Amino acid sequence: MKVEAKIFNIITFFFFLSAIVYGFWAQEPVGTVALILVGALSLLIGSYFQFVARRIDPRPEDNPDAEISDGAGELGFFSPGSYWPFAVAAAAGFAGLALAFFHVWMLVFSVGALLITVAGLVFEYHTGPNHE
């Protein structure tokens, strides 16, 4: 996570520097505020990555002398045939369409569909606390 934290800290520095230069050069407050907010959001992400990097074991990505074989092994479980990601994308697209045209009835329906599909994706392989 140290690599990701460094990347976001560089991005944060870039956006804050851009906000200062843009603020003096363009004299336009909306763009300056937008650049400051983008810098603040990247600072938030970089700070989170630094926070997490201190609490986990170093990964092969954090070691400059690591070999490719150091990253070998099981990465986790990925569902080979799940339809839930497609359903989440369709529901999110439907919600975006509802927001674009601001149809409240469609927005209520799409947010409900989005919550159901996200729950389906998260709990797809959950069998309960007593099953192994």
C-alpha positions, -999 to 999 in steps of 0.1 A, spaced: 0 0 0 30 23 3 33 26 -35 -3 36 -38 0 61 -10 30 77 -27 11 79 -60 -18 97 -44 4 120 -24 21 131 -57 -13 136 -72 -24 156 -42 7 179 -45 0 183 -82 -36 194 -77 -29 218 -48 -1 233 -69 -24 235 -99 -50 252 -77 -25 279 -66 -13 286 -101 -48 285 -116 -61 308 -89 -35 335 -95 -35 331 -133 -72 327 -142 -87 347 -112 -117 323 -115 -130 310 -82 -151 280 -94 -121 262 -111 -99 270 -81 -123 255 -57 -128 225 -79 -90 219 -80 -88 223 -42 -116 198 -37 -99 173 -60 -67 177 -42 -85 172 -9 -101 140 -21 -68 126 -33 -53 136 1 -81 116 17 -73 85 -4 -35 89 1 -39 92 39 -61 61 40 -35 41 21 -8 53 44 -29 44 74 -35 9 60 1 4 49 13 8 85 -10 -19 97 -5 -47 72 25 -68 63 46 -55 34 35 -67 1 58 -77 -28 48 -44 -45 63 -25 -16 97 -42 -19 119 -28 -47 140 -60 -47 110 -83 -50 109 -110 -77 78 -119 -97 76 -152 -78 72 -134 -45 36 -124 -56 27 -160 -65 0 -178 -46 -37 -176 -40 -51 -142 -44 -86 -149 -32 -119 -163 -44 -135 -148 -75 -168 -161 -87 -165 -177 -122 -201 -174 -133 -218 -147 -113 -245 -126 -130 -247 -101 -101 -221 -77 -115 -241 -73 -147 -273 -67 -126 -255 -41 -105 -243 -23 -136 -278 -24 -151 -294 -10 -120 -267 17 -117 -273 26 -153 -310 27 -147 -304 50 -117 -282 73 -138 -309 75 -165 -335 83 -138 -312 111 -124 -306 125 -159 -343 128 -166 -352 133 -130 -381 109 -129 -387 104 -92 -407 72 -96 -380 57 -118 -353 69 -93 -371 52 -64 -374 20 -84 -338 20 -96 -323 27 -61 -343 -2 -48 -331 -24 -76 -295 -12 -69 -297 -20 -32 -311 -55 -40 -284 -63 -66 -256 -50 -44 -269 -72 -15 -271 -101 -39 -235 -96 -50 -222 -92 -14 -241 -122 0 -239 -145 -30 -219 -172 -13 -230 -165 23 -244 -196 38 -250 -185 73 -230 -186 106 -236 -223 113 -225 -237 79 -189 -243 69 
